[in-house]
Amino acid sequence: MTETDLRESLSEPVGDYARSPVTVSASEAVSAAAREMKEGRETEAIVVEDGKPVGILTERDILYKVVAEGKNPSSIRVSDVMSSPVETLEGTASVGDAIARMSRLKIRRLVITRNGRMVGLVTAKGIILDRPVEPMVLPELSGGKPGAHHCPYCGETVKDANELSRHIDLVHVGKGLLEGELSKWQSG
């Protein structure tokens, strides 16, 4: 990604990166909220009352504030362990603004709003992972035509990148390394 591309992507509306969050009630049991998070395949849930976000419950909240304390997640309410208040940002704000705000507040998640109403959630990780990434060609794999790939270790010419990978694994790394065979790598 060029510097210009990076600048442009930081100017994009953060709302473009928002996803629908799992939502839970502050009065429900942590165990029920955890099931909803699991079903939604999310690591957090936005706690909502009267349609407004009032907090956030994360896997870490459940692990540290419930499990590590030996508490029963069926008898603990979400309101007892959630983080509150939840930080919001209007969806028209830039990705750069979102990153700066998360960094300044030392948080990883922002509820995205439109005209004051919750429309989604962004995470620092999601912004980074959802960013279009241009493929990187390693110098030893560039060449373009068959037979132009050369092993960076011994110089052997192979027909394509797959064969180069197999060659490096078998000749230089050692067969079985990925299966746990470490004898070639252990000093004797």
LUMTOR-105976 format. One record per residue: x, y, z of N, C-alpha, C, O in turn. Coordinates in steps of 0.02 Angstrom, whole numbers, plus 32768, in hexadecimal, padded with zeros to 4 digits. Layout:
<sites>
XYZXYZXYZXYZ...
</sites>
This chain:
<sites>
802A7FC68000800080008000802C803D8000805B80438028801E806B7FD3804680A87FCF803080D980057FFC80D080258059810C800F8049813F804080088162802E7FE08173805A7FFD816F7FEE7FBE818E7FD77F8381627FE67F4F817A7FFE7F8981207FD87F5380F17FE77F4380F080317F0880EF80457F7680F1805B7F6D80F180A37F48812F80B97F19812C80E17F5D8169809F7F3C81A880B07EF281A6809C7EC781BC80C27EE5818C80617EA0818880497E76815980747E3D816980847E92811F80877E6C80F080B07E5F810C80F67E2B80FD81137E8C813481107E81815381517E4B8188814F7E2F819B81827E3B81A081127E0781D381087DC281B480FC7D9081D780FD7DC0817280F17D80815180E47D53815781217D6B815D81597D10815681177CE3815881517CE98118817A7CE980E1815E7CEF811F81BB7CF780E581E77CB880B981E47CBC807D81F17C7F80D781D37C4280B081CE7C478078819A7C238047819F7C74808081697C7E804C81367C9C800C81547C977FD781367CBA8012818E7CDB7FDA81AF7CAF7FBC81E77CC37F8B82077C757FDA81F37C4A7FC4822A7C287F8282197C177F7581DF7C1E7F59824C7BF97F1A82447BC37F1982797BC67F3C82AB7B927EEF826D7B5B7EE9829D7B737EC482DB7B8E7E8D82D67B6B7EE283157B837EC283527B4D7E9483707B127E9A83617B647E67839A7B377E4283C67B207E7483FB7B497E9A84157AE07E75840A7AC87EA1843F7AA87E7784767A887E4484697AB17E8E84B37A967E6B84ED7A797E9F851D7A857EDB85167A527E87854D7A347EB185807A607EB185BE7A807E7F85CE7A617EE985E17A887EEF861F7A6E7EC086557A947EAD86827A2E7EAE86527A117E8586877A187E3A867B7A087E1386A87A2F7E2686417A347DDE86357A727DC086557AA27DE386647A717D7F865E7AA97D5B867C7AE47D5B864D7ADC7D5886107B1F7D5D86697B5D7D5B86417B5F7D1B86167B757D1D85DD7B477CE486327B487CA5860C7B1D7CAA85CC7B317C9185987AE47CCB85D07AB97CD485967ADB7D0285637AD87CF685277AFA7D37857B7B1E7D65854E7B587D42852C7B647D4C84F17B7B7D1885517BB37CF285347B9A7CC484FD7BBC7CBD84C97B607CA485077B447C7984D27B337CA284947B3F7C8B845C7B177CDD849E7B077D0884657B467D1E84407B477D2084027B7B7D2D84657BBB7D3F84467BD67D04841F7BEF7D0C83E77BD27CC8843B7BEA7C8C84197BC37C8083D97BE07C7483A47B807C8483DD7B567C7A83A27B647CAE836C7B637C9E83307B727CEB83807B827D2083517BCA7D21833B7BDE7D4983117BF27CF483587C3A7CF083497C5D7D3283537C857D49832A7C4D7D51838C7C6A7D92839D7C8D7D8E83E07C7C7D64840A7CBD7DBA83EB7CE27DBB842A7CC87DF184597CE47DFC848F7C937E1384447C767E46846D7C2B7E4D845E7C147E36842A7C077E6C848C7BC17E7B84827BB57EC2849A7BD17ED784CD7B8C7EE784767B797F2A848C7B3D7F2384BA7B0C7F0284A97B417F4184F47B0A7F3F85257ADC7F7985147AF17FB385137A9C7F6985077A6C7F9A84EF7A317F9E851F7A167F6C85367A1C7FDB852E79DE7FE8855479B7801E852F79D28052851F797880108522794D803E84FD796B805184BA7965808A84A4798C8021849979A9802C845879EA805384577A05806284227A03806584927A41808C84967A79806384B67A6D803F84E67AB6806A849A7AEF804584B77B02806484FB7B0E80A085007B058039852E7B17805085717B578031858B7B72804585BE7B707FFF85677BAD7FDE857D7BC37FAA854A7BA57FA185167BF97F89855B7C147F5485307C2B7F1B855D7C487F2685927C1E7EDE85477C347EA285697C637E7D853B7C527E6F85017C9F7E6E85537CD17E4C852A7CE17E0885477CD27DFA85817D017DDE851E7D197D9D85377D467DA885747D437D8185A47D6F7DDB85717D9D7DE985A77D787DFA85E77D8B7DE5861E7D417E2185E17D187E2F861C7CFF7DEF863C7D027DE686797CE67DC186127CCC7D81862B7D037D58864B7CFA7D3C86817D3C7D55862A7D737D2D86437D907D4986847D987D2386B47D9E7D8986867DBF7DA686C07D907DB686FA7DA27DAB87347D547DCF86EB7D277DE6871F7CF67DB087377CD77DB8876B7CF07D7987127CC27D4487267CE87D0387327CEB7CEB876B7D067CE886FE7D277CA787037D617CA987337D657C7F87607D8E7CD8872B7DCA7CDB87577DB87CE887A07DDE7CD787CD7D7E7D0787AB7D687D1687EF7D3E7CDD880C7D287CE188467D347CA887E57D0E7C6E87FD7CC47C7B88047CA27C5888297CAA7CAD87E07C637CBD87E57C3B7C9387B47C567C7C87827BFC7C8987C37BCF7C6287997BB27C8F87627B8D7CBD87717BC37C8487227BAC7CAF86EC7B607CAF86E37B447CDB86C37B3E7C7C86FF7AF57C7A86FB7AD47CA8872E7A9A7CBB87277AF97CBB87627ADC7CE687967AF77D2D87957AE07D5887BA7B277D3A876A7B447D7D87647B227DA087287B1B7D8286F37B0E7DDE87317AED7E0586FD7B227E2986D37B597E3986EB7B117E3486947B3E7E5886677B517E9C86847B8A7EB1867F7B217EBE86A47B2E7F0086C07B657EFE86F67B847F3287047B707EC487157BA37EBF87497BEA7EBC872E7C1A7EC987527BF27EAB86ED7C367EA186D37C447EC986937C7D7ECA867B7C127EE986767C1C7F0E86387C467F4C86447C4C7F64867C7C647F65860E7C887FA486117C577FDA85FB7C337FD285C97C568011861F7C278047860F7C47808986237C6C808B86547C3A80BE85FF7C1180C285C37C3580A785877C72809C85897C11809C85517C2E808685137C3D80C484E87C1680F384E77C7580C284C67C8980FA849C7C6780F584587C6380BE843B7C50812D843F7C2E812F83FE7C51815F83CF7C76818B83E57C458156838F7C608183835C7C30818383217C18814E830C7C2381BD83077BF681C382CD7C1781A082907C5381A782857BEF817B826B7C07815382327C28817C81FB7C4D816181D37C1A81BD81F87C3881E781C57C7F81FD81D77CA2821881AD7C9381F182157CD8820282297D0881D682027CF581A181E97D4581EB81FD7D7781C781D57D94818C81FC7D92818B82397DAF815C81D77DD2812481F57E0C813E82207E18812582577E2E817182087E65818F822E7E4E81AB82707E7081A482A37E1381CB82717DF681E582AF7DE781AC82DF7DF381B2831B7DCB817682C57DBB813C82EF7DF9811E830E7DFA810F834A7E2D811582E67E6C80F982FF7E8A812783357EA1810F83697E8A816883277EA5819883577E7E819683997E9B819983CF7E3C819283947E13819283D07E1E815283F97E25815584367E21811883D77E2D80DA83FB7E7280DB841C7E7A80C584557EA280F683F97EE680FA84147EE8812984517F05811784847ECA8163844B7ECA819484817EA6817984BF7EBD818684F77E6F815484B57E48813B84ED7E5F80F685057E4680DB85367E9080D984E07EAA809684EF7E72806284EF7E6C803A851E7E49806484BA7E13803484B17E1A8013846D7E41802A84437DF57FDD84627DFA7FB984237DBA7FB983FA7DB97FA183C27D847FD584177D437FD183F67D1E801483FB7D238038842D7CF9802483C67CCE805F83C67C8A804C83A97C86802883777C55806483C97C12805C83AD7C0A809383797C1880CE83877BF48081833F7BEA80B183087BA180C683067B74809C83097B97810783027B53812383027B45814982C27B73815D829E7B05815182B57AEE817D827E7AB781A6829C7A83818C82B17AC181E7829D7A91821682BB7A81820183037A47820583187AB381EA83277AAB81D9836D7A928193837B7A8F817E83B57A7F816D83487A65812983517A9B80F6833E7ABE80FF830D7AA080C083667AD3808D835A7AC4806983177A8C8052830B7AF8806582ED7AF2804182AE7B25800882A77B1E7FDF827A7B56800682D37B887FD182CD7BC07FD982FF7BBE8002832D7BF37FB082F47C2D7FAE83207C6B7FA882F67C6C7F8382C47C9F7FCB83097CE17FC182E97D127FAF831F7D0D7FC583597D427F86830C7D797F7483387DBA7F8883177DBE7F8C82DA7DEC7F95833F7E2E7FA683237E467F6D82F67E607F7A82BF7E3E7F30830D7E537EF682E57E2B7EF282A47E487EE4826F7DEB7EFF82A77DC17EFD826B7DD57F3182387DD57F2381FC7DE77F6D824F7DFC7FA182207E3B7F8B81FC7E427F9581C07E697F6D82217EA87F5782037E9D7F1C81D47EB67F1B819C7E767EEA81EA7E6D7EAD81C27E3F7EB781867E477E9481547E107EE6818A7DE37EF281527E027F1E811C7DE57F2780E77E3C7F3A812A7E5D7F6780FB7E767F3F80BF7E947F0A80C87E6A7F5780847E847F3480497ED07F33804B7EF17F6680567EEC7EF980417F347EF180437F4C7EDA7FFF7F317EAC7FE27F7F7EFB7FE77F9B7EE67FA77FCC7EAE7FB37FF27EAF7FE47FCD7E7C7F867FFA7E447F9080437E5B7F8C80547E887F67806C7E3B7FB480B37E497FB480D77E0F7F9180CF7DD57FA480FE7E1F7F6081247DEC7F3D816B7DEB7F59818E7E1D7F57817E7DB27F7381C27DAB7F8D81F37DAB7F5481E57D8E7F1F822D7DCB7F5C825C7DCF7F2582707D8B7F0882797D847ECC82767D587F34828B7D177F1C82547CF37EF482627CC27ED382167D0D7EF981E07CEE7ED381CF7D147E9381AA7CFB7E6981EA7D4F7E8B81DB7D757E4F82027D577E1482397D3D7E1D81E67D5C7DDB82077D417DA081D77D3D7D6781EB7D487D2D81987D2E7D7481657D337D42815C7CF67D1681237CE17D0C81917CD97CFA81887CA27CCC819D7C607CED81C57C607D1C81817C287CD581947BE77CF181DF7BDD7CEF82017BF07CBF81F97BBF7D2382417BB27D2782697BED7D4082A77BE97D4582477C247D4F826B7C607D64826F7C677DB0828A7C997DC982557C377DD582587C3A7E1E82987C187E3582A77BDF7E2282BE7C3C7E5E82FE7C227E7682FD7C1D7EC282E47C4A7EE483177BE87EDB831B7BDE7F23834B7C137F3F83847C197F2783367C387F7283617C6B7F8F839C7C4E7FB783CB7C727FC783987C0D7FC783CC7BED7FEE84037BCD7FC4843E7BD47FD283EE7BA97F8E84207B857F6784217B997F1D844E7B857EF883F17BC27F0783F07BD97EC383CE7BAA7E9183C97BBB7E5683B77B707EA783967B427E79835A7B627E5983347B877E7983517B557E1883187B6F7DF282DF7B3D7DF482E97B017DE982A37B557E0282677B2B7E0382327B4C7DD882377B877DC681FE7B247DC781CE7B3D7D96819B7B6F7DB181847B9A7D8C81897B6A7DF281577B997E0C815F7BA17E5881897B817E7781357BCD7E74813A7BDD7EBC81297BA07EE781487B977F1C80FA7B777ED280E97B3C7EF981247B0B7EFD81337AF07F3281467B027EC481807AD57EC481B87AF37EED81DD7ACE7F0F81C07B357EEB81F47B567F1481E57B4A7F5E82137B3C7F8581A67B507F7281947B447FB781A37AFC7FCC81C07AF1800181927ACC7FA181A17A857FB181EC7A7A7FB582047A587FE282117A987F87825A7A927F8682787AAC7FC882A17A8A7FE782637AE77FDD827E7B05801A826D7AD8805682977ACC8081822E7AC0805882197A94808F82447A558092825C7A4280C8824C7A348059826E79F3805982BA79F9806082D979D3808582D87A29803C83217A2D803A833E7A57807283707A458090831F7A8F8080833E7ABE80AF831F7ABE80F583437AC6812682DD7AB480F982BD7AB5813A82BF7A6F815982D07A68819382AF7A3E813282B179FA814A826C79DB814D823E79F6816D826579A3812C82257980812C8213796C8174823D7956819A81D47975818481BB796281C681BD799981F981A17990823081DB79D181EB81DF7A07821C819A7A1D8232818D7A28826D816D7A258202812A7A3B821381037A06823880D17A158259811879C7823480F87992825981197987829E8105795A82C2814A79B082AF816879AC82F181AC798982F281C97981832881C7797682BA8209795682B7823F798C82BC824B79B0828B825E799182F6828D79C7830282D779B18302830379DA830F82E5797282F38329795882F8835C798082CF8395798A82E4834879968293837579BC8268838779FF828883BC7A1B827A835B7A1A82B383637A5C82CE837F7A5C831583917A91832F83827A238334839C7A20837883E77A148377840079EB835184097A3883A284527A2F83A5846179EE83CA843F79DC83F9849279CD83B3849D798C83CC84D3797D83F684DC7944840B
</sites>
